[in-house]
Amino acid sequence: MNGDAVRLLVWRDALHFDRFEDLPCALCGKPTPMRSHTDEPVHKVCAEQWNYTHSDAPRHLAGTHDLGTRRFHDDAPTAGKQINVRHLPQRPTADALTLELPITERKSA
């Protein structure tokens, strides 16, 4: 990766998005639904630019991973996607879903 490139943040967690209210970005002042890890309203692009211009700011570490600055950092890495998969119960087969309705006689006119 180029040393002059802006490092993009990984904000996949739904907590980074407020679907109910846009608040003024802490850095540019324009409305945003995005939130930092500390619930600070900020555009992701603004946070990435702030990290780039404040490369000497204290870092947020998760084990050996440098996730960015303490103010704006990545979501912590997960062990694997299989851990987060929710398995649904098996659907009954079509044979098990037979529906028996009572037979009624039709009245003739």
N, CA, C and O atoms as CSV, one atom per row, in Angstrom:
chain,resi,resn,atom,element,x,y,z
A,1,MET,N,N,0.847,-1.184,0.000
A,1,MET,CA,C,0.000,0.000,0.000
A,1,MET,C,C,0.882,1.233,0.000
A,1,MET,O,O,1.901,1.277,0.689
A,2,ASN,N,N,0.504,2.195,-0.744
A,2,ASN,CA,C,1.254,3.433,-0.863
A,2,ASN,C,C,1.218,4.189,0.463
A,2,ASN,O,O,0.160,4.300,1.084
A,3,GLY,N,N,2.362,4.709,0.901
A,3,GLY,CA,C,2.442,5.433,2.172
A,3,GLY,C,C,1.641,6.728,2.169
A,3,GLY,O,O,1.276,7.231,3.232
A,4,ASP,N,N,1.362,7.278,0.977
A,4,ASP,CA,C,0.602,8.527,0.876
A,4,ASP,C,C,-0.899,8.295,0.734
A,4,ASP,O,O,-1.664,9.257,0.671
A,5,ALA,N,N,-1.329,7.049,0.682
A,5,ALA,CA,C,-2.750,6.750,0.497
A,5,ALA,C,C,-3.503,6.887,1.817
A,5,ALA,O,O,-2.965,6.608,2.888
A,6,VAL,N,N,-4.741,7.317,1.718
A,6,VAL,CA,C,-5.605,7.400,2.887
A,6,VAL,C,C,-6.107,5.996,3.194
A,6,VAL,O,O,-6.663,5.328,2.322
A,7,ARG,N,N,-5.913,5.550,4.425
A,7,ARG,CA,C,-6.354,4.218,4.834
A,7,ARG,C,C,-7.847,4.248,5.105
A,7,ARG,O,O,-8.331,5.068,5.885
A,8,LEU,N,N,-8.580,3.340,4.448
A,8,LEU,CA,C,-10.030,3.288,4.604
A,8,LEU,C,C,-10.400,2.550,5.877
A,8,LEU,O,O,-9.764,1.560,6.239
A,9,LEU,N,N,-11.431,3.037,6.554
A,9,LEU,CA,C,-11.921,2.403,7.773
A,9,LEU,C,C,-12.907,1.286,7.438
A,9,LEU,O,O,-13.641,1.366,6.453
A,10,VAL,N,N,-12.912,0.260,8.259
A,10,VAL,CA,C,-13.863,-0.842,8.118
A,10,VAL,C,C,-14.919,-0.665,9.204
A,10,VAL,O,O,-14.689,-0.967,10.375
A,11,TRP,N,N,-16.076,-0.168,8.789
A,11,TRP,CA,C,-17.193,0.044,9.712
A,11,TRP,C,C,-18.369,-0.787,9.226
A,11,TRP,O,O,-19.326,-0.245,8.673
A,12,ARG,N,N,-18.305,-2.096,9.427
A,12,ARG,CA,C,-19.369,-2.987,8.959
A,12,ARG,C,C,-20.481,-3.153,9.982
A,12,ARG,O,O,-21.598,-3.525,9.624
A,13,ASP,N,N,-20.193,-2.884,11.241
A,13,ASP,CA,C,-21.185,-3.068,12.295
A,13,ASP,C,C,-22.327,-2.066,12.115
A,13,ASP,O,O,-22.094,-0.893,11.825
A,14,ALA,N,N,-23.545,-2.533,12.288
A,14,ALA,CA,C,-24.725,-1.679,12.117
A,14,ALA,C,C,-24.764,-0.521,13.112
A,14,ALA,O,O,-25.483,0.452,12.887
A,15,LEU,N,N,-24.011,-0.604,14.200
A,15,LEU,CA,C,-23.990,0.479,15.188
A,15,LEU,C,C,-23.379,1.770,14.627
A,15,LEU,O,O,-23.514,2.833,15.233
A,16,HIS,N,N,-22.714,1.679,13.482
A,16,HIS,CA,C,-22.127,2.870,12.863
A,16,HIS,C,C,-23.148,3.659,12.047
A,16,HIS,O,O,-22.808,4.694,11.474
A,17,PHE,N,N,-24.391,3.187,11.986
A,17,PHE,CA,C,-25.407,3.846,11.174
A,17,PHE,C,C,-26.660,4.078,12.007
A,17,PHE,O,O,-27.238,3.140,12.556
A,18,ASP,N,N,-27.072,5.338,12.092
A,18,ASP,CA,C,-28.301,5.690,12.808
A,18,ASP,C,C,-29.379,5.947,11.762
A,18,ASP,O,O,-29.363,6.977,11.088
A,19,ARG,N,N,-30.303,5.022,11.628
A,19,ARG,CA,C,-31.314,5.150,10.584
A,19,ARG,C,C,-32.436,6.108,10.947
A,19,ARG,O,O,-33.314,6.367,10.124
A,20,PHE,N,N,-32.425,6.633,12.154
A,20,PHE,CA,C,-33.499,7.513,12.592
A,20,PHE,C,C,-33.148,8.996,12.544
A,20,PHE,O,O,-34.039,9.830,12.382
A,21,GLU,N,N,-31.869,9.340,12.680
A,21,GLU,CA,C,-31.535,10.761,12.807
A,21,GLU,C,C,-30.182,11.081,12.186
A,21,GLU,O,O,-29.190,10.401,12.448
A,22,ASP,N,N,-30.154,12.114,11.368
A,22,ASP,CA,C,-28.912,12.674,10.859
A,22,ASP,C,C,-28.486,13.801,11.794
A,22,ASP,O,O,-29.288,14.675,12.124
A,23,LEU,N,N,-27.240,13.781,12.213
A,23,LEU,CA,C,-26.693,14.834,13.060
A,23,LEU,C,C,-25.535,15.500,12.330
A,23,LEU,O,O,-24.966,14.903,11.416
A,24,PRO,N,N,-25.167,16.737,12.715
A,24,PRO,CA,C,-24.038,17.405,12.060
A,24,PRO,C,C,-22.727,16.654,12.310
A,24,PRO,O,O,-22.421,16.280,13.442
A,25,CYS,N,N,-21.970,16.442,11.250
A,25,CYS,CA,C,-20.662,15.789,11.357
A,25,CYS,C,C,-19.751,16.623,12.262
A,25,CYS,O,O,-19.699,17.847,12.142
A,26,ALA,N,N,-19.047,15.960,13.152
A,26,ALA,CA,C,-18.150,16.646,14.087
A,26,ALA,C,C,-16.990,17.329,13.362
A,26,ALA,O,O,-16.341,18.209,13.928
A,27,LEU,N,N,-16.727,16.932,12.123
A,27,LEU,CA,C,-15.574,17.490,11.410
A,27,LEU,C,C,-15.959,18.486,10.320
A,27,LEU,O,O,-15.309,19.521,10.177
A,28,CYS,N,N,-17.014,18.187,9.544
A,28,CYS,CA,C,-17.366,19.103,8.445
A,28,CYS,C,C,-18.670,19.866,8.687
A,28,CYS,O,O,-18.928,20.866,8.017
A,29,GLY,N,N,-19.492,19.410,9.632
A,29,GLY,CA,C,-20.729,20.102,9.966
A,29,GLY,C,C,-21.936,19.721,9.129
A,29,GLY,O,O,-23.048,20.146,9.445
A,30,LYS,N,N,-21.761,18.928,8.061
A,30,LYS,CA,C,-22.889,18.516,7.238
A,30,LYS,C,C,-23.607,17.338,7.893
A,30,LYS,O,O,-22.971,16.577,8.622
A,31,PRO,N,N,-24.910,17.160,7.659
A,31,PRO,CA,C,-25.657,16.072,8.304
A,31,PRO,C,C,-25.145,14.693,7.898
A,31,PRO,O,O,-24.752,14.477,6.751
A,32,THR,N,N,-25.154,13.768,8.848
A,32,THR,CA,C,-24.721,12.394,8.579
A,32,THR,C,C,-25.441,11.411,9.489
A,32,THR,O,O,-25.688,11.705,10.658
A,33,PRO,N,N,-25.781,10.228,8.945
A,33,PRO,CA,C,-26.323,9.166,9.792
A,33,PRO,C,C,-25.218,8.298,10.403
A,33,PRO,O,O,-25.498,7.437,11.236
A,34,MET,N,N,-23.971,8.519,9.995
A,34,MET,CA,C,-22.850,7.692,10.458
A,34,MET,C,C,-22.436,8.084,11.875
A,34,MET,O,O,-22.545,9.243,12.275
A,35,ARG,N,N,-21.952,7.075,12.633
A,35,ARG,CA,C,-21.480,7.293,14.006
A,35,ARG,C,C,-20.165,6.546,14.197
A,35,ARG,O,O,-19.963,5.459,13.656
A,36,SER,N,N,-19.278,7.154,14.978
A,36,SER,CA,C,-18.011,6.494,15.310
A,36,SER,C,C,-18.261,5.480,16.423
A,36,SER,O,O,-19.396,5.307,16.866
A,37,HIS,N,N,-17.210,4.817,16.869
A,37,HIS,CA,C,-17.335,3.850,17.955
A,37,HIS,C,C,-17.787,4.504,19.261
A,37,HIS,O,O,-18.365,3.841,20.123
A,38,THR,N,N,-17.525,5.792,19.403
A,38,THR,CA,C,-17.933,6.520,20.607
A,38,THR,C,C,-19.233,7.286,20.379
A,38,THR,O,O,-19.562,8.193,21.143
A,39,ASP,N,N,-19.979,6.923,19.323
A,39,ASP,CA,C,-21.263,7.518,18.979
A,39,ASP,C,C,-21.136,8.978,18.542
A,39,ASP,O,O,-22.100,9.739,18.626
A,40,GLU,N,N,-19.963,9.359,18.083
A,40,GLU,CA,C,-19.737,10.718,17.579
A,40,GLU,C,C,-20.233,10.775,16.133
A,40,GLU,O,O,-19.811,9.954,15.319
A,41,PRO,N,N,-21.120,11.724,15.785
A,41,PRO,CA,C,-21.578,11.809,14.395
A,41,PRO,C,C,-20.432,12.266,13.492
A,41,PRO,O,O,-19.858,13.337,13.692
A,42,VAL,N,N,-20.111,11.446,12.507
A,42,VAL,CA,C,-19.002,11.762,11.606
A,42,VAL,C,C,-19.158,10.950,10.322
A,42,VAL,O,O,-19.501,9.768,10.358
A,43,HIS,N,N,-18.900,11.601,9.189
A,43,HIS,CA,C,-18.860,10.866,7.930
A,43,HIS,C,C,-17.653,9.928,7.966
A,43,HIS,O,O,-16.611,10.271,8.524
A,44,LYS,N,N,-17.795,8.767,7.382
A,44,LYS,CA,C,-16.678,7.824,7.330
A,44,LYS,C,C,-15.492,8.441,6.574
A,44,LYS,O,O,-14.337,8.268,6.962
A,45,VAL,N,N,-15.794,9.149,5.509
A,45,VAL,CA,C,-14.736,9.800,4.727
A,45,VAL,C,C,-14.022,10.869,5.557
A,45,VAL,O,O,-12.799,10.995,5.489
A,46,CYS,N,N,-14.781,11.635,6.338
A,46,CYS,CA,C,-14.174,12.660,7.201
A,46,CYS,C,C,-13.275,12.012,8.245
A,46,CYS,O,O,-12.184,12.510,8.525
A,47,ALA,N,N,-13.736,10.889,8.830
A,47,ALA,CA,C,-12.934,10.181,9.832
A,47,ALA,C,C,-11.648,9.637,9.208
A,47,ALA,O,O,-10.586,9.693,9.828
A,48,GLU,N,N,-11.739,9.116,7.994
A,48,GLU,CA,C,-10.551,8.600,7.312
A,48,GLU,C,C,-9.552,9.724,7.032
A,48,GLU,O,O,-8.344,9.548,7.195
A,49,GLN,N,N,-10.064,10.870,6.613
A,49,GLN,CA,C,-9.188,12.018,6.353
A,49,GLN,C,C,-8.560,12.520,7.654
A,49,GLN,O,O,-7.386,12.891,7.666
A,50,TRP,N,N,-9.331,12.538,8.755
A,50,TRP,CA,C,-8.788,12.960,10.037
A,50,TRP,C,C,-7.668,12.023,10.484
A,50,TRP,O,O,-6.623,12.477,10.949
A,51,ASN,N,N,-7.887,10.715,10.342
A,51,ASN,CA,C,-6.833,9.749,10.689
A,51,ASN,C,C,-5.574,9.996,9.863
A,51,ASN,O,O,-4.460,9.906,10.377
A,52,TYR,N,N,-5.757,10.307,8.585
A,52,TYR,CA,C,-4.622,10.537,7.700
A,52,TYR,C,C,-3.829,11.775,8.129
A,52,TYR,O,O,-2.598,11.759,8.130
A,53,THR,N,N,-4.542,12.847,8.492
A,53,THR,CA,C,-3.849,14.084,8.868
A,53,THR,C,C,-3.346,14.055,10.314
A,53,THR,O,O,-2.531,14.894,10.696
A,54,HIS,N,N,-3.822,13.103,11.120
A,54,HIS,CA,C,-3.386,12.972,12.514
A,54,HIS,C,C,-2.744,11.599,12.728
A,54,HIS,O,O,-3.104,10.872,13.653
A,55,SER,N,N,-1.812,11.265,11.880
A,55,SER,CA,C,-1.181,9.937,11.937
A,55,SER,C,C,-0.393,9.722,13.233
A,55,SER,O,O,-0.084,8.584,13.586
A,56,ASP,N,N,-0.066,10.812,13.944
A,56,ASP,CA,C,0.674,10.686,15.202
A,56,ASP,C,C,-0.257,10.552,16.416
A,56,ASP,O,O,0.222,10.484,17.548
A,57,ALA,N,N,-1.585,10.512,16.197
A,57,ALA,CA,C,-2.554,10.387,17.301
A,57,ALA,C,C,-2.422,9.014,17.949
A,57,ALA,O,O,-1.984,8.069,17.293
A,58,PRO,N,N,-2.793,8.882,19.226
A,58,PRO,CA,C,-2.729,7.579,19.893
A,58,PRO,C,C,-3.510,6.526,19.118
A,58,PRO,O,O,-4.571,6.803,18.558
A,59,ARG,N,N,-2.964,5.310,19.099
A,59,ARG,CA,C,-3.520,4.235,18.286
A,59,ARG,C,C,-4.460,3.339,19.091
A,59,ARG,O,O,-4.339,3.228,20.311
A,60,HIS,N,N,-5.392,2.707,18.393
A,60,HIS,CA,C,-6.296,1.712,18.975
A,60,HIS,C,C,-5.839,0.350,18.472
A,60,HIS,O,O,-5.842,0.099,17.267
A,61,LEU,N,N,-5.448,-0.525,19.381
A,61,LEU,CA,C,-4.924,-1.832,19.007
A,61,LEU,C,C,-5.858,-2.940,19.472
A,61,LEU,O,O,-6.483,-2.835,20.528
A,62,ALA,N,N,-5.948,-3.998,18.678
A,62,ALA,CA,C,-6.661,-5.220,19.051
A,62,ALA,C,C,-5.669,-6.360,18.846
A,62,ALA,O,O,-5.503,-6.865,17.736
A,63,GLY,N,N,-5.021,-6.750,19.925
A,63,GLY,CA,C,-3.950,-7.745,19.805
A,63,GLY,C,C,-2.790,-7.137,19.040
A,63,GLY,O,O,-2.198,-6.154,19.487
A,64,THR,N,N,-2.462,-7.705,17.903
A,64,THR,CA,C,-1.374,-7.185,17.069
A,64,THR,C,C,-1.890,-6.302,15.942
A,64,THR,O,O,-1.101,-5.794,15.145
A,65,HIS,N,N,-3.208,-6.112,15.862
A,65,HIS,CA,C,-3.793,-5.318,14.781
A,65,HIS,C,C,-3.864,-3.845,15.167
A,65,HIS,O,O,-4.399,-3.501,16.220
A,66,ASP,N,N,-3.319,-2.973,14.309
A,66,ASP,CA,C,-3.472,-1.524,14.465
A,66,ASP,C,C,-4.748,-1.143,13.730
A,66,ASP,O,O,-4.791,-1.184,12.500
A,67,LEU,N,N,-5.787,-0.774,14.471
A,67,LEU,CA,C,-7.084,-0.512,13.871
A,67,LEU,C,C,-7.300,0.950,13.515
A,67,LEU,O,O,-8.364,1.302,13.006
A,68,GLY,N,N,-6.334,1.799,13.763
A,68,GLY,CA,C,-6.466,3.226,13.473
A,68,GLY,C,C,-6.222,4.030,14.731
A,68,GLY,O,O,-5.629,3.536,15.690
A,69,THR,N,N,-6.682,5.279,14.726
A,69,THR,CA,C,-6.493,6.122,15.904
A,69,THR,C,C,-7.556,5.767,16.943
A,69,THR,O,O,-8.551,5.117,16.623
A,70,ARG,N,N,-7.344,6.190,18.167
A,70,ARG,CA,C,-8.343,5.916,19.211
A,70,ARG,C,C,-9.658,6.614,18.907
A,70,ARG,O,O,-10.725,6.104,19.249
A,71,ARG,N,N,-9.590,7.771,18.271
A,71,ARG,CA,C,-10.821,8.500,17.978
A,71,ARG,C,C,-11.636,7.807,16.884
A,71,ARG,O,O,-12.843,7.623,17.037
A,72,PHE,N,N,-10.995,7.427,15.798
A,72,PHE,CA,C,-11.668,6.763,14.679
A,72,PHE,C,C,-10.876,5.520,14.307
A,72,PHE,O,O,-9.732,5.618,13.863
A,73,HIS,N,N,-11.479,4.355,14.487
A,73,HIS,CA,C,-10.765,3.114,14.183
A,73,HIS,C,C,-11.713,2.084,13.582
A,73,HIS,O,O,-12.931,2.261,13.557
A,74,ASP,N,N,-11.111,1.005,13.100
A,74,ASP,CA,C,-11.857,-0.091,12.492
A,74,ASP,C,C,-12.642,-0.872,13.540
A,74,ASP,O,O,-12.368,-0.792,14.737
A,75,ASP,N,N,-13.626,-1.629,13.055
A,75,ASP,CA,C,-14.261,-2.630,13.902
A,75,ASP,C,C,-13.214,-3.694,14.206
A,75,ASP,O,O,-12.352,-3.974,13.373
A,76,ALA,N,N,-13.284,-4.276,15.372
A,76,ALA,CA,C,-12.320,-5.312,15.740
A,76,ALA,C,C,-12.478,-6.520,14.817
A,76,ALA,O,O,-13.596,-6.851,14.423
A,77,PRO,N,N,-11.378,-7.178,14.470
A,77,PRO,CA,C,-11.473,-8.352,13.593
A,77,PRO,C,C,-12.216,-9.490,14.284
A,77,PRO,O,O,-12.147,-9.649,15.503
A,78,THR,N,N,-12.919,-10.267,13.491
A,78,THR,CA,C,-13.637,-11.430,14.018
A,78,THR,C,C,-12.870,-12.695,13.650
A,78,THR,O,O,-12.111,-12.711,12.681
A,79,ALA,N,N,-13.073,-13.749,14.427
A,79,ALA,CA,C,-12.366,-15.007,14.185
A,79,ALA,C,C,-12.760,-15.609,12.844
A,79,ALA,O,O,-11.905,-16.154,12.147
A,80,GLY,N,N,-13.986,-15.529,12.477
A,80,GLY,CA,C,-14.447,-16.071,11.208
A,80,GLY,C,C,-15.930,-15.881,11.051
A,80,GLY,O,O,-16.656,-15.712,12.031
A,81,LYS,N,N,-16.380,-15.910,9.814
A,81,LYS,CA,C,-17.795,-15.674,9.564
A,81,LYS,C,C,-18.660,-16.837,10.017
A,81,LYS,O,O,-19.832,-16.631,10.332
A,82,GLN,N,N,-18.126,-18.055,10.063
A,82,GLN,CA,C,-18.929,-19.207,10.448
A,82,GLN,C,C,-19.434,-19.093,11.883
A,82,GLN,O,O,-20.478,-19.658,12.210
A,83,ILE,N,N,-18.724,-18.381,12.738
A,83,ILE,CA,C,-19.146,-18.212,14.125
A,83,ILE,C,C,-20.440,-17.413,14.197
A,83,ILE,O,O,-21.274,-17.656,15.069
A,84,ASN,N,N,-20.610,-16.461,13.284
A,84,ASN,CA,C,-21.760,-15.578,13.321
A,84,ASN,C,C,-22.950,-16.085,12.521
A,84,ASN,O,O,-23.982,-15.416,12.467
A,85,VAL,N,N,-22.829,-17.255,11.898
A,85,VAL,CA,C,-23.919,-17.781,11.084
A,85,VAL,C,C,-24.982,-18.378,11.989
A,85,VAL,O,O,-24.683,-19.169,12.884
A,86,ARG,N,N,-26.212,-17.994,11.745
A,86,ARG,CA,C,-27.327,-18.531,12.520
A,86,ARG,C,C,-28.034,-19.564,11.657
A,86,ARG,O,O,-28.524,-19.245,10.573
A,87,HIS,N,N,-28.087,-20.798,12.136
A,87,HIS,CA,C,-28.723,-21.866,11.386
A,87,HIS,C,C,-30.200,-21.931,11.743
A,87,HIS,O,O,-30.568,-21.978,12.916
A,88,LEU,N,N,-31.037,-21.932,10.718
A,88,LEU,CA,C,-32.471,-22.017,10.919
A,88,LEU,C,C,-32.895,-23.473,11.030
A,88,LEU,O,O,-32.235,-24.349,10.471
A,89,PRO,N,N,-33.988,-23.749,11.743
A,89,PRO,CA,C,-34.450,-25.131,11.834
A,89,PRO,C,C,-34.877,-25.636,10.459
A,89,PRO,O,O,-35.284,-24.857,9.597
A,90,GLN,N,N,-34.778,-26.942,10.271
A,90,GLN,CA,C,-35.158,-27.549,9.000
A,90,GLN,C,C,-36.662,-27.417,8.789
A,90,GLN,O,O,-37.454,-27.583,9.716
A,91,ARG,N,N,-37.034,-27.117,7.559
A,91,ARG,CA,C,-38.450,-27.058,7.213
A,91,ARG,C,C,-38.983,-28.474,7.059
A,91,ARG,O,O,-38.257,-29.359,6.605
A,92,PRO,N,N,-40.230,-28.702,7.428
A,92,PRO,CA,C,-40.796,-30.031,7.205
A,92,PRO,C,C,-40.910,-30.313,5.714
A,92,PRO,O,O,-41.075,-29.390,4.916
A,93,THR,N,N,-40.824,-31.564,5.342
A,93,THR,CA,C,-40.928,-31.935,3.936
A,93,THR,C,C,-42.364,-31.772,3.469
A,93,THR,O,O,-43.274,-31.618,4.285
A,94,ALA,N,N,-42.568,-31.806,2.167
A,94,ALA,CA,C,-43.905,-31.630,1.596
A,94,ALA,C,C,-44.837,-32.761,2.028
A,94,ALA,O,O,-46.039,-32.544,2.182
A,95,ASP,N,N,-44.298,-33.958,2.224
A,95,ASP,CA,C,-45.129,-35.093,2.642
A,95,ASP,C,C,-45.727,-34.849,4.025
A,95,ASP,O,O,-46.850,-35.272,4.299
A,96,ALA,N,N,-44.997,-34.183,4.878
A,96,ALA,CA,C,-45.467,-33.954,6.243
A,96,ALA,C,C,-46.504,-32.839,6.312
A,96,ALA,O,O,-47.123,-32.632,7.356
A,97,LEU,N,N,-46.697,-32.128,5.222
A,97,LEU,CA,C,-47.613,-30.994,5.228
A,97,LEU,C,C,-48.929,-31.288,4.513
A,97,LEU,O,O,-49.538,-30.370,3.963
A,98,THR,N,N,-49.386,-32.545,4.504
A,98,THR,CA,C,-50.659,-32.834,3.847
A,98,THR,C,C,-51.793,-32.249,4.679
A,98,THR,O,O,-51.804,-32.340,5.907
A,99,LEU,N,N,-52.708,-31.670,4.001
A,99,LEU,CA,C,-53.824,-31.007,4.660
A,99,LEU,C,C,-55.098,-31.768,4.329
A,99,LEU,O,O,-55.437,-31.938,3.158
A,100,GLU,N,N,-55.784,-32.212,5.329
A,100,GLU,CA,C,-57.035,-32.946,5.117
A,100,GLU,C,C,-58.199,-32.067,5.564
A,100,GLU,O,O,-58.308,-31.680,6.728
A,101,LEU,N,N,-59.046,-31.773,4.618
A,101,LEU,CA,C,-60.212,-30.948,4.886
A,101,LEU,C,C,-61.442,-31.843,4.997
A,101,LEU,O,O,-61.530,-32.865,4.316
A,102,PRO,N,N,-62.379,-31.468,5.843
A,102,PRO,CA,C,-63.606,-32.262,5.935
A,102,PRO,C,C,-64.406,-32.157,4.640
A,102,PRO,O,O,-64.460,-31.099,4.013
A,103,ILE,N,N,-65.011,-33.243,4.261
A,103,ILE,CA,C,-65.821,-33.254,3.041
A,103,ILE,C,C,-67.236,-32.846,3.418
A,103,ILE,O,O,-67.858,-33.453,4.290
A,104,THR,N,N,-67.725,-31.836,2.767
A,104,THR,CA,C,-69.090,-31.380,3.031
A,104,THR,C,C,-69.924,-31.611,1.782
A,104,THR,O,O,-69.428,-31.511,0.660
A,105,GLU,N,N,-71.164,-31.915,1.987
A,105,GLU,CA,C,-72.055,-32.124,0.845
A,105,GLU,C,C,-72.559,-30.775,0.349
A,105,GLU,O,O,-72.889,-29.883,1.130
A,106,ARG,N,N,-72.607,-30.655,-0.967
A,106,ARG,CA,C,-73.137,-29.436,-1.576
A,106,ARG,C,C,-74.650,-29.559,-1.702
A,106,ARG,O,O,-75.162,-30.602,-2.109
A,107,LYS,N,N,-75.336,-28.532,-1.365
A,107,LYS,CA,C,-76.784,-28.515,-1.505
A,107,LYS,C,C,-77.126,-28.124,-2.933
A,107,LYS,O,O,-76.556,-27.185,-3.489
A,108,SER,N,N,-78.032,-28.832,-3.498
A,108,SER,CA,C,-78.437,-28.472,-4.857
A,108,SER,C,C,-79.561,-27.439,-4.805
A,108,SER,O,O,-80.340,-27.385,-3.853
A,109,ALA,N,N,-79.617,-26.647,-5.825
A,109,ALA,CA,C,-80.588,-25.553,-5.839
A,109,ALA,C,C,-81.966,-25.976,-6.154
A,109,ALA,O,O,-82.873,-25.145,-6.195
